[in-house]
Amino acid sequence: MELSNTELSKVHRVMMIFMSLWMLLDFAMLLLKQEPQIVVRMFLTGILFYFIYIGKNWARILFLTFALLGIPYGLYMSVYLSLQNLGVGLFLLGFVLYLSILPCYLAFNKNAKKYFNGEAVVSK
């Protein structure tokens, strides 16, 4: 079963929205901390997001693996920080939950799965 132009454009639009917001958050962190390793991370994240956007399944799997490692750590840190400062802990919890939307979309959305499995060939 092939994806229609509407389904394909929806997958592209959702991925672009979440990836753009993710990069904006990285840029905000760069402005806040001004550390050179954030620039390297932003560059590598941008390259990974490019390969995700063009439909490379290995990039999706790599991103899901990083998310699987990072999200539990972020949840742990939000609970730890909420014991010291409730506001900071709750903000971090919301931030981590927001960042988990894109990996969940890429892992569980049926149209996104079709897109990465090569079923997104659309006849014109």
ABEGO torsion letter per residue (X at the ends): XBBBAAAAAAAAAAAAAAAAAAAAAAAAAAAAAGBAAAAAAAAAAAAAAAAAAAGBAAAAAAAAAAAAAAAAAAAAAAAAAAAABAAAAAAAAAAAAAAAAAAAAAAABAAAAAAAAGAABBBX
